[in-house]
Amino acid sequence: MRHCAALFAFIPVTLLIACGESATLSVAAGQGTDPVLPAPNQTLIPTVNIAPATGWDDGSLPQAAVGLQVNSFAEDLDHPRWLHVLPNGDVLVAESNAQPMPSSGLRGWVMGLVMKRSGAGVPSADRITLLRDTDNDGVADQRSILLKDLRSPIGMALVDDTLYVANTDGIVAFPYSEGDTTISAPGETLAPLPEGPINHHWTKNLIASTDGSTLYASVGSNSNVAENGMEAEENRAAILAVDRETGQTRVFASGLRNPVGMDWQPDSGELWVAVNERDELGSDLVPDYMTSVQDGGFYGWPYSYFGQTVDTRVTPPRPDLVATAIKPDYALGAHTASLGLTFYTGDALPERYHHGAFIGQHGSWNRKPRSGYKVVFVAFDNGKPQGLPEDILTGFVSDKGEALGRPVDVAVDRQGNLLVTDDVGNRVWRISAVDD
């Protein structure tokens, strides 16, 4: 290990991969309601195991599960990250990436390599594109730029005649009329969101309450485990509740390292979120997860993980907070980078998928062997997750270990099919039932 450390500043990322450690457990061991949590395996040099991004060859496709099929809904997008399906069936795609920010220290250098090699080191298009399938053949045949000159937009929510967009620095409201293909009116800021010169987790997602009175914004931490100090974490690692009329903001739930995809569970009515957990404790830790979210709940970050397992790297410790940490409902595997989350309420896919959760897993950089790089499904019964995740869309990593694509968000279209953004393949995939 000392040899790897001495050479660290001089070796290319392909040789850097040789440093670090490897998993001793399967991905499945870190999944479900009671995942295995082994002892940490922290190394001087982080494990770096990146699938270099290449994109898809013409005509190539990922593989759908038995009984399902996949086709390309839209291509030639610019780093598509997030989806929102409007009531008239139009599909909004946030083409977005992080804003440039200063990088310093060992971890910053590693993350810069990771971003570049994984296909994330591209400028942000800062726009929302509208896709329309006018003949209902499963392929978008019209597109337009609905909004431009945004700032790393991700989350979108339509309430009445207002479209809300979560930029990385704030929630902005735009007037919208059904059928609009472009919006030229300037946006009005409803509420700021934390950004700053360091904006470690830049994505800010958005979902409206069922009555439309409140917007919930998910905001990731500004570090891995608070190494930038807790003063840099104000209103971060949290879901914020924003009053839609006044913009008044409060912390709805905290201790969520990087909460991203959110949706309402159709049976329980609870808000659920997909969360990316911390890195650099070894390939087997820490499981990413999805969980129901309690108002006022604390979920551990940075002081503990998956309930009350203490992370000894964090100083000073907070045993008082750890004692209150809520154990997440369901683990999704270590380092899978589970981002998108949607509950299936359509009727176009087989009945077994009804009211279960589809999750987009962007894929690992800090695990050997790799995890994620797929879309999975978790069955639910009476509002509770059941069994282990099932692969729904795979084949994003080639036999050579190259990332042909990386799934991000998942959404259900107006016909009940599943849409998946792919920010390396620059596409939106459409999953439908195999024709009888």
KETORVO-734451 format. One record per residue (C-alpha): residue number from 1; chain; x, z, y; residue in three letters. Coordinates in steps of 0.5 Angstrom, whole numbers, plus 2048, in hexadecimal, padded with zeros to 3 digits. Example, Ala and Ser with C-alpha at 12.3 -4.5 7.8 and 13.67 -1.06 7.14 Angstrom:
BEGIN
[1, A, [819, 810, 7F7], ALA]
[2, A, [81B, 80E, 7FE], SER]
# end
This chain:
BEGIN
[1, A, [800, 800, 800], MET]
[2, A, [806, 801, 805], ARG]
[3, A, [808, 7FA, 803], HIS]
[4, A, [802, 7F7, 805], CYS]
[5, A, [801, 7FC, 80C], ALA]
[6, A, [808, 7FA, 80E], ALA]
[7, A, [807, 7F2, 80D], LEU]
[8, A, [800, 7F3, 810], PHE]
[9, A, [801, 7F0, 817], ALA]
[10, A, [805, 7EA, 814], PHE]
[11, A, [801, 7E7, 80E], ILE]
[12, A, [7FB, 7E3, 80E], PRO]
[13, A, [7F4, 7E5, 80C], VAL]
[14, A, [7F5, 7E1, 805], THR]
[15, A, [7FB, 7E6, 804], LEU]
[16, A, [7F7, 7EC, 807], LEU]
[17, A, [7F2, 7EC, 802], ILE]
[18, A, [7F7, 7EE, 7FD], ALA]
[19, A, [7F7, 7F5, 800], CYS]
[20, A, [7F2, 7FA, 7FF], GLY]
[21, A, [7EE, 7FC, 7F9], GLU]
[22, A, [7E8, 7FA, 7F4], SER]
[23, A, [7E2, 7FC, 7F2], ALA]
[24, A, [7E1, 800, 7EC], THR]
[25, A, [7D9, 800, 7EC], LEU]
[26, A, [7D5, 7FA, 7EB], SER]
[27, A, [7D1, 7F8, 7F1], VAL]
[28, A, [7CA, 7FB, 7EE], ALA]
[29, A, [7CD, 802, 7ED], ALA]
[30, A, [7CC, 802, 7F5], GLY]
[31, A, [7C5, 800, 7F5], GLN]
[32, A, [7BE, 803, 7F4], GLY]
[33, A, [7BC, 80A, 7F6], THR]
[34, A, [7C1, 80E, 7F3], ASP]
[35, A, [7C8, 80A, 7F4], PRO]
[36, A, [7CF, 80C, 7F1], VAL]
[37, A, [7D3, 80F, 7F7], LEU]
[38, A, [7DA, 810, 7F4], PRO]
[39, A, [7E0, 813, 7F7], ALA]
[40, A, [7E2, 80F, 7FD], PRO]
[41, A, [7E8, 80A, 7FC], ASN]
[42, A, [7EB, 80A, 803], GLN]
[43, A, [7F1, 806, 804], THR]
[44, A, [7F6, 805, 80A], LEU]
[45, A, [7F5, 7FD, 80A], ILE]
[46, A, [7ED, 7FC, 809], PRO]
[47, A, [7EB, 7F7, 804], THR]
[48, A, [7EA, 7F0, 806], VAL]
[49, A, [7E7, 7EB, 802], ASN]
[50, A, [7E3, 7E6, 806], ILE]
[51, A, [7E0, 7E0, 803], ALA]
[52, A, [7E3, 7DB, 808], PRO]
[53, A, [7DD, 7D7, 80B], ALA]
[54, A, [7DD, 7CF, 80A], THR]
[55, A, [7D5, 7CD, 80A], GLY]
[56, A, [7D1, 7C9, 806], TRP]
[57, A, [7D3, 7C2, 803], ASP]
[58, A, [7CD, 7BD, 804], ASP]
[59, A, [7C7, 7BE, 800], GLY]
[60, A, [7CA, 7C4, 7FD], SER]
[61, A, [7C5, 7CA, 7FC], LEU]
[62, A, [7C5, 7D1, 7FA], PRO]
[63, A, [7C2, 7D3, 7F4], GLN]
[64, A, [7BB, 7D6, 7F4], ALA]
[65, A, [7B8, 7DB, 7EF], ALA]
[66, A, [7B4, 7D9, 7E9], VAL]
[67, A, [7AD, 7D7, 7EB], GLY]
[68, A, [7B0, 7D5, 7F2], LEU]
[69, A, [7B3, 7CF, 7F6], GLN]
[70, A, [7B7, 7CF, 7FC], VAL]
[71, A, [7B8, 7C9, 801], ASN]
[72, A, [7BB, 7C8, 808], SER]
[73, A, [7B6, 7CA, 80D], PHE]
[74, A, [7BA, 7C8, 813], ALA]
[75, A, [7C2, 7C6, 814], GLU]
[76, A, [7C7, 7C5, 819], ASP]
[77, A, [7C5, 7CC, 81D], LEU]
[78, A, [7CB, 7D0, 820], ASP]
[79, A, [7CC, 7D7, 81D], HIS]
[80, A, [7C5, 7D8, 81B], PRO]
[81, A, [7C4, 7E0, 81A], ARG]
[82, A, [7BC, 7E2, 81B], TRP]
[83, A, [7B5, 7DF, 81A], LEU]
[84, A, [7AE, 7E1, 81D], HIS]
[85, A, [7A8, 7DD, 81B], VAL]
[86, A, [7A3, 7DC, 820], LEU]
[87, A, [79C, 7DC, 81F], PRO]
[88, A, [79B, 7D5, 81F], ASN]
[89, A, [7A0, 7D4, 81A], GLY]
[90, A, [7A6, 7D2, 81F], ASP]
[91, A, [7AD, 7D5, 81C], VAL]
[92, A, [7B1, 7D8, 821], LEU]
[93, A, [7B9, 7D8, 820], VAL]
[94, A, [7BE, 7DD, 824], ALA]
[95, A, [7C4, 7D9, 824], GLU]
[96, A, [7C9, 7DE, 826], SER]
[97, A, [7D0, 7E2, 825], ASN]
[98, A, [7D4, 7E7, 828], ALA]
[99, A, [7D6, 7E7, 82F], GLN]
[100, A, [7DE, 7E7, 830], PRO]
[101, A, [7E0, 7EE, 830], MET]
[102, A, [7E7, 7F1, 830], PRO]
[103, A, [7EB, 7F3, 82A], SER]
[104, A, [7F0, 7F8, 829], SER]
[105, A, [7F3, 7FC, 823], GLY]
[106, A, [7F4, 7FB, 81C], LEU]
[107, A, [7EC, 7FB, 81A], ARG]
[108, A, [7EB, 7F6, 820], GLY]
[109, A, [7F0, 7F1, 81E], TRP]
[110, A, [7ED, 7F1, 817], VAL]
[111, A, [7E6, 7F0, 819], MET]
[112, A, [7E9, 7EA, 81D], GLY]
[113, A, [7EB, 7E7, 817], LEU]
[114, A, [7E5, 7E9, 813], VAL]
[115, A, [7E1, 7E6, 818], MET]
[116, A, [7E5, 7DF, 819], LYS]
[117, A, [7E5, 7DE, 811], ARG]
[118, A, [7DE, 7E0, 810], SER]
[119, A, [7DC, 7DB, 815], GLY]
[120, A, [7D9, 7E0, 81A], ALA]
[121, A, [7DF, 7DE, 81F], GLY]
[122, A, [7DB, 7D9, 823], VAL]
[123, A, [7D8, 7D9, 82A], PRO]
[124, A, [7D1, 7DB, 82B], SER]
[125, A, [7CC, 7D6, 82C], ALA]
[126, A, [7C7, 7DB, 830], ASP]
[127, A, [7C1, 7D8, 82E], ARG]
[128, A, [7BA, 7D8, 82A], ILE]
[129, A, [7B8, 7D1, 827], THR]
[130, A, [7B1, 7CF, 825], LEU]
[131, A, [7B0, 7CC, 81F], LEU]
[132, A, [7AA, 7C8, 81D], ARG]
[133, A, [7A7, 7C5, 816], ASP]
[134, A, [7A2, 7C1, 819], THR]
[135, A, [7A0, 7BE, 812], ASP]
[136, A, [7A1, 7C4, 80E], ASN]
[137, A, [7A6, 7C1, 809], ASP]
[138, A, [7AA, 7C7, 809], GLY]
[139, A, [7AF, 7C4, 80E], VAL]
[140, A, [7B0, 7C5, 816], ALA]
[141, A, [7AF, 7BE, 819], ASP]
[142, A, [7AE, 7C0, 820], GLN]
[143, A, [7B3, 7C5, 824], ARG]
[144, A, [7B4, 7C7, 82B], SER]
[145, A, [7B8, 7CC, 82F], ILE]
[146, A, [7B3, 7D2, 830], LEU]
[147, A, [7B8, 7D6, 834], LEU]
[148, A, [7BF, 7D5, 836], LYS]
[149, A, [7C4, 7D9, 83A], ASP]
[150, A, [7C3, 7DF, 837], LEU]
[151, A, [7C8, 7E5, 835], ARG]
[152, A, [7C9, 7E5, 82D], SER]
[153, A, [7C1, 7E5, 82C], PRO]
[154, A, [7BF, 7E8, 825], ILE]
[155, A, [7B8, 7EB, 825], GLY]
[156, A, [7B2, 7E8, 827], MET]
[157, A, [7AB, 7EB, 827], ALA]
[158, A, [7A4, 7E8, 82A], LEU]
[159, A, [79F, 7EC, 82D], VAL]
[160, A, [799, 7E9, 830], ASP]
[161, A, [79C, 7E4, 834], ASP]
[162, A, [7A3, 7E7, 835], THR]
[163, A, [7A9, 7E5, 831], LEU]
[164, A, [7AE, 7EA, 831], TYR]
[165, A, [7B5, 7E9, 82F], VAL]
[166, A, [7BA, 7EE, 82E], ALA]
[167, A, [7C1, 7EC, 831], ASN]
[168, A, [7C7, 7F0, 82F], THR]
[169, A, [7C6, 7F3, 836], ASP]
[170, A, [7BF, 7F4, 837], GLY]
[171, A, [7B8, 7F2, 835], ILE]
[172, A, [7B5, 7EC, 839], VAL]
[173, A, [7AE, 7EA, 83A], ALA]
[174, A, [7AC, 7E3, 83B], PHE]
[175, A, [7A5, 7E0, 83C], PRO]
[176, A, [7A2, 7DC, 836], TYR]
[177, A, [79C, 7D7, 834], SER]
[178, A, [79B, 7D5, 82D], GLU]
[179, A, [79E, 7CE, 82C], GLY]
[180, A, [7A3, 7CF, 831], ASP]
[181, A, [7AA, 7CB, 82F], THR]
[182, A, [7AE, 7CE, 835], THR]
[183, A, [7AE, 7D3, 83A], ILE]
[184, A, [7B0, 7D2, 841], SER]
[185, A, [7AE, 7D9, 844], ALA]
[186, A, [7B3, 7DE, 845], PRO]
[187, A, [7B3, 7E4, 841], GLY]
[188, A, [7B2, 7EB, 843], GLU]
[189, A, [7B6, 7F1, 841], THR]
[190, A, [7B1, 7F6, 83D], LEU]
[191, A, [7B7, 7FB, 83B], ALA]
[192, A, [7BE, 7FB, 83B], PRO]
[193, A, [7C2, 7FB, 834], LEU]
[194, A, [7C9, 7FE, 833], PRO]
[195, A, [7CF, 7F9, 834], GLU]
[196, A, [7D5, 7FB, 837], GLY]
[197, A, [7DC, 7F8, 837], PRO]
[198, A, [7DC, 7FA, 830], ILE]
[199, A, [7D6, 7F7, 82C], ASN]
[200, A, [7D8, 7F9, 825], HIS]
[201, A, [7D1, 7F7, 822], HIS]
[202, A, [7CE, 7F2, 826], TRP]
[203, A, [7C8, 7F0, 823], THR]
[204, A, [7C1, 7F3, 826], LYS]
[205, A, [7BB, 7F2, 822], ASN]
[206, A, [7B4, 7F3, 824], LEU]
[207, A, [7AD, 7F4, 821], ILE]
[208, A, [7A6, 7F6, 824], ALA]
[209, A, [7A2, 7FC, 822], SER]
[210, A, [79B, 7FA, 81F], THR]
[211, A, [797, 7FB, 825], ASP]
[212, A, [79D, 7F8, 82A], GLY]
[213, A, [79E, 7FE, 82E], SER]
[214, A, [7A5, 7FF, 82C], THR]
[215, A, [7AB, 7FB, 82A], LEU]
[216, A, [7B0, 7FE, 825], TYR]
[217, A, [7B7, 7FB, 827], ALA]
[218, A, [7BD, 7FC, 821], SER]
[219, A, [7C4, 7FE, 824], VAL]
[220, A, [7CA, 7FE, 820], GLY]
[221, A, [7D0, 803, 821], SER]
[222, A, [7D6, 801, 826], ASN]
[223, A, [7DB, 803, 820], SER]
[224, A, [7DC, 804, 819], ASN]
[225, A, [7DC, 80B, 819], VAL]
[226, A, [7DC, 80D, 820], ALA]
[227, A, [7E3, 80C, 821], GLU]
[228, A, [7E1, 80A, 828], ASN]
[229, A, [7DE, 811, 82A], GLY]
[230, A, [7D7, 813, 82A], MET]
[231, A, [7D7, 812, 831], GLU]
[232, A, [7D7, 80A, 82F], ALA]
[233, A, [7D1, 80B, 82B], GLU]
[234, A, [7CB, 80D, 82F], GLU]
[235, A, [7C5, 80A, 82D], ASN]
[236, A, [7C9, 806, 827], ARG]
[237, A, [7C8, 807, 820], ALA]
[238, A, [7C1, 808, 821], ALA]
[239, A, [7BA, 805, 822], ILE]
[240, A, [7B7, 805, 829], LEU]
[241, A, [7B0, 805, 82A], ALA]
[242, A, [7AE, 802, 831], VAL]
[243, A, [7A8, 802, 834], ASP]
[244, A, [7A5, 7FB, 836], ARG]
[245, A, [7A2, 7FD, 83C], GLU]
[246, A, [7A7, 801, 840], THR]
[247, A, [7AE, 800, 83C], GLY]
[248, A, [7AF, 807, 83B], GLN]
[249, A, [7B4, 808, 835], THR]
[250, A, [7B5, 80E, 830], ARG]
[251, A, [7B9, 80E, 829], VAL]
[252, A, [7B4, 80D, 824], PHE]
[253, A, [7B9, 80F, 81E], ALA]
[254, A, [7C0, 810, 81E], SER]
[255, A, [7C6, 810, 819], GLY]
[256, A, [7C5, 809, 817], LEU]
[257, A, [7CC, 805, 817], ARG]
[258, A, [7CA, 7FE, 818], ASN]
[259, A, [7C2, 7FD, 818], PRO]
[260, A, [7C0, 7F6, 818], VAL]
[261, A, [7BA, 7F3, 814], GLY]
[262, A, [7B3, 7F7, 815], MET]
[263, A, [7AC, 7F6, 813], ASP]
[264, A, [7A6, 7FA, 811], TRP]
[265, A, [7A5, 7FC, 80A], GLN]
[266, A, [79E, 7F9, 809], PRO]
[267, A, [79B, 7FE, 804], ASP]
[268, A, [79E, 805, 808], SER]
[269, A, [79E, 802, 80F], GLY]
[270, A, [7A5, 805, 810], GLU]
[271, A, [7AB, 802, 814], LEU]
[272, A, [7B0, 800, 80F], TRP]
[273, A, [7B7, 7FD, 811], VAL]
[274, A, [7BD, 7FA, 80E], ALA]
[275, A, [7C4, 7FE, 80F], VAL]
[276, A, [7CB, 7FC, 80F], ASN]
[277, A, [7CF, 802, 80D], GLU]
[278, A, [7D7, 804, 80E], ARG]
[279, A, [7DD, 801, 80C], ASP]
[280, A, [7E4, 803, 80A], GLU]
[281, A, [7E2, 808, 804], LEU]
[282, A, [7E4, 803, 7FF], GLY]
[283, A, [7E0, 7FD, 7FB], SER]
[284, A, [7DB, 802, 7F8], ASP]
[285, A, [7D9, 805, 7FF], LEU]
[286, A, [7D4, 806, 802], VAL]
[287, A, [7CE, 802, 800], PRO]
[288, A, [7CA, 7FF, 805], ASP]
[289, A, [7C3, 800, 805], TYR]
[290, A, [7BB, 7FF, 807], MET]
[291, A, [7B7, 805, 809], THR]
[292, A, [7B1, 807, 80C], SER]
[293, A, [7B2, 80A, 813], VAL]
[294, A, [7AF, 811, 815], GLN]
[295, A, [7AE, 812, 81D], ASP]
[296, A, [7B3, 817, 81F], GLY]
[297, A, [7B7, 816, 818], GLY]
[298, A, [7BF, 817, 817], PHE]
[299, A, [7C2, 813, 812], TYR]
[300, A, [7C9, 815, 812], GLY]
[301, A, [7CE, 811, 816], TRP]
[302, A, [7D3, 812, 817], PRO]
[303, A, [7D4, 819, 814], TYR]
[304, A, [7D1, 817, 80D], SER]
[305, A, [7CE, 812, 809], TYR]
[306, A, [7C9, 811, 804], PHE]
[307, A, [7C6, 817, 806], GLY]
[308, A, [7CB, 81D, 807], GLN]
[309, A, [7D1, 81A, 804], THR]
[310, A, [7D6, 81C, 809], VAL]
[311, A, [7DB, 817, 80C], ASP]
[312, A, [7E1, 81B, 80D], THR]
[313, A, [7E4, 816, 812], ARG]
[314, A, [7E0, 818, 817], VAL]
[315, A, [7E2, 81D, 81C], THR]
[316, A, [7E0, 822, 81E], PRO]
[317, A, [7DB, 823, 818], PRO]
[318, A, [7D3, 825, 81A], ARG]
[319, A, [7D1, 829, 814], PRO]
[320, A, [7CB, 82A, 818], ASP]
[321, A, [7C9, 823, 818], LEU]
[322, A, [7CB, 821, 811], VAL]
[323, A, [7C6, 827, 80F], ALA]
[324, A, [7C0, 823, 812], THR]
[325, A, [7C2, 81C, 80F], ALA]
[326, A, [7BD, 818, 80B], ILE]
[327, A, [7BF, 814, 805], LYS]
[328, A, [7BD, 80D, 806], PRO]
[329, A, [7B8, 80A, 801], ASP]
[330, A, [7BB, 805, 7FD], TYR]
[331, A, [7C3, 802, 7FD], ALA]
[332, A, [7C4, 7FB, 7FD], LEU]
[333, A, [7CC, 7FB, 7FB], GLY]
[334, A, [7D2, 7FD, 7FE], ALA]
[335, A, [7D4, 7F8, 803], HIS]
[336, A, [7CF, 7F3, 802], THR]
[337, A, [7CE, 7F2, 80A], ALA]
[338, A, [7C6, 7F2, 809], SER]
[339, A, [7C3, 7F0, 80F], LEU]
[340, A, [7BC, 7EC, 80F], GLY]
[341, A, [7B6, 7F0, 80C], LEU]
[342, A, [7AF, 7EE, 80B], THR]
[343, A, [7A9, 7F0, 807], PHE]
[344, A, [7A5, 7EA, 804], TYR]
[345, A, [79E, 7EA, 806], THR]
[346, A, [79D, 7E3, 804], GLY]
[347, A, [79A, 7E0, 7FE], ASP]
[348, A, [79E, 7D9, 7FD], ALA]
[349, A, [7A3, 7DD, 7F9], LEU]
[350, A, [7A1, 7E0, 7F2], PRO]
[351, A, [79D, 7E6, 7F2], GLU]
[352, A, [7A3, 7EA, 7F0], ARG]
[353, A, [7A6, 7EA, 7F6], TYR]
[354, A, [7A0, 7EC, 7FA], HIS]
[355, A, [7A2, 7F2, 7FF], HIS]
[356, A, [7A9, 7F3, 7FC], GLY]
[357, A, [7AF, 7F2, 801], ALA]
[358, A, [7B4, 7EC, 802], PHE]
[359, A, [7BB, 7ED, 804], ILE]
[360, A, [7C0, 7E9, 807], GLY]
[361, A, [7C7, 7EB, 805], GLN]
[362, A, [7CC, 7E8, 80A], HIS]
[363, A, [7D2, 7EA, 805], GLY]
[364, A, [7D8, 7EF, 805], SER]
[365, A, [7DF, 7EE, 808], TRP]
[366, A, [7E1, 7F5, 806], ASN]
[367, A, [7E0, 7F5, 7FE], ARG]
[368, A, [7E4, 7F2, 7F8], LYS]
[369, A, [7E0, 7EF, 7F5], PRO]
[370, A, [7DB, 7EC, 7FA], ARG]
[371, A, [7D4, 7EE, 7FB], SER]
[372, A, [7CE, 7EC, 7FE], GLY]
[373, A, [7CE, 7E4, 800], TYR]
[374, A, [7C7, 7E4, 7FD], LYS]
[375, A, [7C0, 7E5, 7FF], VAL]
[376, A, [7BD, 7EA, 7FA], VAL]
[377, A, [7B6, 7ED, 7F9], PHE]
[378, A, [7B3, 7F4, 7F8], VAL]
[379, A, [7AD, 7F6, 7F5], ALA]
[380, A, [7A8, 7FB, 7F8], PHE]
[381, A, [7A2, 7FF, 7F5], ASP]
[382, A, [79E, 803, 7F9], ASN]
[383, A, [7A3, 803, 7FF], GLY]
[384, A, [7A9, 805, 7FB], LYS]
[385, A, [7AF, 800, 7F8], PRO]
[386, A, [7AF, 7FF, 7F1], GLN]
[387, A, [7B5, 7FD, 7EC], GLY]
[388, A, [7BB, 7FA, 7EE], LEU]
[389, A, [7BC, 7F4, 7F3], PRO]
[390, A, [7BB, 7ED, 7F0], GLU]
[391, A, [7BF, 7E7, 7F2], ASP]
[392, A, [7BA, 7E2, 7F6], ILE]
[393, A, [7BF, 7DD, 7F9], LEU]
[394, A, [7C6, 7DC, 7F7], THR]
[395, A, [7CC, 7D7, 7F7], GLY]
[396, A, [7CF, 7D9, 7FE], PHE]
[397, A, [7D6, 7DA, 7FB], VAL]
[398, A, [7D9, 7D4, 7F7], SER]
[399, A, [7DD, 7D4, 7F1], ASP]
[400, A, [7E3, 7D4, 7F6], LYS]
[401, A, [7E1, 7DA, 7F9], GLY]
[402, A, [7DF, 7D7, 800], GLU]
[403, A, [7D9, 7D8, 804], ALA]
[404, A, [7D4, 7D2, 804], LEU]
[405, A, [7CF, 7D6, 808], GLY]
[406, A, [7CE, 7DE, 809], ARG]
[407, A, [7C6, 7E0, 809], PRO]
[408, A, [7C4, 7E4, 80F], VAL]
[409, A, [7BD, 7E5, 811], ASP]
[410, A, [7B6, 7E4, 80D], VAL]
[411, A, [7AF, 7E2, 80F], ALA]
[412, A, [7A9, 7E0, 80C], VAL]
[413, A, [7A6, 7D9, 80F], ASP]
[414, A, [79F, 7D8, 811], ARG]
[415, A, [79E, 7D5, 80A], GLN]
[416, A, [7A1, 7DB, 806], GLY]
[417, A, [7A7, 7D8, 804], ASN]
[418, A, [7AE, 7DC, 806], LEU]
[419, A, [7B3, 7D9, 80B], LEU]
[420, A, [7BA, 7DB, 80B], VAL]
[421, A, [7BF, 7DA, 811], THR]
[422, A, [7C6, 7D8, 80F], ASP]
[423, A, [7CB, 7D9, 814], ASP]
[424, A, [7D1, 7D6, 811], VAL]
[425, A, [7CD, 7D0, 80E], GLY]
[426, A, [7CA, 7D0, 815], ASN]
[427, A, [7C3, 7CF, 811], ARG]
[428, A, [7BC, 7D2, 810], VAL]
[429, A, [7BB, 7D2, 809], TRP]
[430, A, [7B3, 7D2, 806], ARG]
[431, A, [7B2, 7D5, 7FF], ILE]
[432, A, [7AB, 7D3, 7FC], SER]
[433, A, [7A8, 7D4, 7F5], ALA]
[434, A, [7A9, 7CE, 7F0], VAL]
[435, A, [7A3, 7C9, 7F0], ASP]
[436, A, [79F, 7CA, 7EA], ASP]
# end
